[in-house]
Amino acid sequence: METKKSVQISFVILLIATVISLIVGIVAAFTPELLISRSFPLYTDRPWTDFLTVNPTEGNYILIKERMMGAQWIAASLSGIFVLFAAFRKVEKWAWYCILVLTIIGWGSALIEGITFNNPPVIIIAVVGLVLVAIGIIMSASVFLTDKK
């Protein structure tokens, strides 16, 4: 069975959003200081380095939590890539719902974090991710949500 053009285009769009998510996860897991040093002063009005100097244990705790969050983003992104390649391209209905839920929770939480921490780059990345997901999901909905393939 030949996959419909809308599913092929959706696949590419959703893959791009998922790869962006994977990159964010890798950055958070391996260089958490990069993200924290940007968001911490926006939220607290204090430089991250000053906080880390005065509170090394608490600072280390925050770094560990950021690394763990990054690892969870990597796991979710790799799961999304697996679903896209293994089932979405084959137009398995469950894959559409899985991608819908995974991406809304993932990108939605990133958007909430960006807004909460007043971090414009995170907000922009999350909005781009959500827009890509919306386009990919909407474009393929008619194929997945009907019995005709």
DRENTI-84345 format. One line per field, with one value per residue (C-alpha): chain; z, x, y; residue in three letters. Coordinates in nm, 2 decimals. Each point is the difference from the previous one (the first is absolute). Last residue first. Layout:
BEGIN
chain = (A; ...)
w = (Z; ...)
u = (X; ...)
v = (Y; ...)
resn = (Ala; ...)
//
This chain:
BEGIN
chain = (A; A; A; A; A; A; A; A; A; A; A; A; A; A; A; A; A; A; A; A; A; A; A; A; A; A; A; A; A; A; A; A; A; A; A; A; A; A; A; A; A; A; A; A; A; A; A; A; A; A; A; A; A; A; A; A; A; A; A; A; A; A; A; A; A; A; A; A; A; A; A; A; A; A; A; A; A; A; A; A; A; A; A; A; A; A; A; A; A; A; A; A; A; A; A; A; A; A; A; A; A; A; A; A; A; A; A; A; A; A; A; A; A; A; A; A; A; A; A; A; A; A; A; A; A; A; A; A; A; A; A; A; A; A; A; A; A; A; A; A; A; A; A; A; A; A; A; A; A)
w = (0.35; 0.06; 0.37; 0.08; 0.28; -0.12; -0.36; 0.10; 0.29; -0.22; -0.06; 0.34; 0.18; -0.21; 0.01; 0.37; 0.07; -0.19; 0.18; 0.34; -0.07; -0.12; 0.31; 0.22; -0.17; 0.03; 0.37; 0.08; -0.17; 0.18; 0.36; 0.25; 0.24; 0.01; -0.37; -0.11; 0.24; -0.13; -0.35; 0.08; 0.16; -0.31; -0.22; 0.19; 0.09; -0.35; -0.16; 0.19; -0.03; -0.38; -0.07; 0.18; -0.16; -0.35; 0.09; 0.12; -0.35; -0.18; -0.32; -0.09; 0.02; 0.35; 0.11; 0.01; -0.12; 0.18; 0.31; 0.02; -0.04; 0.27; 0.24; -0.08; 0.09; 0.32; 0.11; -0.09; 0.18; 0.31; -0.02; -0.01; 0.30; 0.18; -0.09; 0.12; 0.33; 0.05; -0.08; 0.25; 0.27; -0.07; 0.05; 0.33; 0.12; -0.13; 0.16; 0.03; -0.31; -0.20; 0.08; -0.11; -0.32; -0.08; 0.01; 0.21; -0.13; 0.09; -0.31; -0.27; 0.20; 0.00; -0.36; -0.18; 0.25; 0.02; -0.37; -0.05; 0.34; -0.11; -0.25; -0.06; 0.10; -0.09; -0.33; -0.09; 0.08; -0.21; -0.29; 0.04; 0.00; -0.32; -0.14; 0.10; -0.18; -0.31; 0.01; 0.04; -0.32; -0.19; 0.11; -0.08; -0.36; -0.04; 0.16; -0.23; -0.30; 0.08; 0.07; -0.27; 0.10)
u = (-0.65; -0.38; -0.09; 0.01; 0.19; 0.35; -0.03; -0.21; 0.24; 0.31; 0.02; -0.14; 0.27; 0.29; -0.11; -0.08; 0.34; 0.19; -0.19; 0.06; 0.38; 0.02; -0.19; 0.24; 0.31; -0.14; -0.09; 0.33; 0.18; -0.23; 0.07; -0.23; 0.05; -0.38; -0.05; 0.29; -0.10; -0.36; 0.12; 0.23; -0.30; -0.21; 0.29; 0.02; -0.37; -0.12; 0.27; -0.06; -0.38; -0.02; 0.28; -0.18; -0.33; 0.15; 0.19; -0.32; -0.16; 0.27; 0.07; 0.31; 0.21; -0.13; 0.08; 0.37; 0.17; -0.22; -0.04; 0.38; 0.06; -0.25; 0.16; 0.34; -0.15; -0.16; 0.33; 0.20; -0.25; 0.03; 0.38; -0.03; -0.23; 0.25; 0.28; -0.21; -0.07; 0.37; 0.09; -0.27; 0.14; 0.36; -0.12; -0.16; 0.32; 0.22; -0.21; 0.21; 0.22; -0.29; -0.23; 0.26; 0.07; -0.37; -0.03; -0.30; -0.32; -0.17; -0.20; 0.21; 0.32; -0.07; -0.11; 0.33; 0.25; -0.24; 0.00; 0.38; 0.06; -0.20; 0.27; -0.03; -0.36; -0.16; 0.19; -0.09; -0.36; -0.02; 0.16; -0.26; -0.28; 0.13; 0.02; -0.36; -0.12; 0.19; -0.15; -0.35; 0.05; 0.15; -0.28; -0.26; 0.13; -0.01; -0.34; -0.14; 0.15; -0.19; 0.19; 0.01; -0.14)
v = (0.46; 0.00; -0.06; 0.36; 0.17; -0.08; 0.13; 0.31; 0.08; 0.01; 0.38; 0.08; -0.20; 0.13; 0.36; -0.01; -0.17; 0.26; 0.28; -0.16; -0.04; 0.36; 0.12; -0.20; 0.14; 0.36; -0.04; -0.16; 0.30; 0.25; -0.13; 0.16; -0.30; -0.07; 0.07; -0.22; -0.27; 0.01; -0.02; -0.29; -0.18; 0.05; -0.12; -0.33; -0.05; 0.10; -0.21; -0.32; 0.02; 0.07; -0.24; -0.28; 0.09; -0.02; -0.32; -0.17; 0.04; -0.20; 0.19; -0.20; 0.32; 0.05; -0.35; -0.09; 0.32; 0.26; -0.22; -0.05; 0.37; 0.08; -0.25; 0.16; 0.34; -0.13; -0.15; 0.31; 0.22; -0.23; 0.03; 0.38; 0.00; -0.21; 0.24; 0.30; -0.18; -0.07; 0.36; 0.12; -0.23; 0.12; 0.36; -0.10; -0.16; 0.29; 0.28; 0.31; -0.06; -0.16; 0.30; 0.25; -0.20; -0.02; 0.38; 0.13; 0.15; -0.32; -0.10; 0.17; -0.07; -0.37; -0.04; 0.07; -0.15; -0.30; -0.07; 0.01; -0.16; -0.30; -0.10; -0.37; -0.08; 0.33; 0.03; -0.36; 0.05; 0.32; -0.19; -0.28; 0.25; 0.15; -0.35; -0.06; 0.32; -0.10; -0.35; 0.15; 0.21; -0.30; -0.24; 0.26; 0.03; -0.38; -0.02; 0.27; -0.18; -0.32; -0.31; -0.26; -0.34)
resn = (Lys; Lys; Asp; Thr; Leu; Phe; Val; Ser; Ala; Ser; Met; Ile; Ile; Gly; Ile; Ala; Val; Leu; Val; Leu; Gly; Val; Val; Ala; Ile; Ile; Ile; Val; Pro; Pro; Asn; Asn; Phe; Thr; Ile; Gly; Glu; Ile; Leu; Ala; Ser; Gly; Trp; Gly; Ile; Ile; Thr; Leu; Val; Leu; Ile; Cys; Tyr; Trp; Ala; Trp; Lys; Glu; Val; Lys; Arg; Phe; Ala; Ala; Phe; Leu; Val; Phe; Ile; Gly; Ser; Leu; Ser; Ala; Ala; Ile; Trp; Gln; Ala; Gly; Met; Met; Arg; Glu; Lys; Ile; Leu; Ile; Tyr; Asn; Gly; Glu; Thr; Pro; Asn; Val; Thr; Leu; Phe; Asp; Thr; Trp; Pro; Arg; Asp; Thr; Tyr; Leu; Pro; Phe; Ser; Arg; Ser; Ile; Leu; Leu; Glu; Pro; Thr; Phe; Ala; Ala; Val; Ile; Gly; Val; Ile; Leu; Ser; Ile; Val; Thr; Ala; Ile; Leu; Leu; Ile; Val; Phe; Ser; Ile; Gln; Val; Ser; Lys; Lys; Thr; Glu; Met)
//
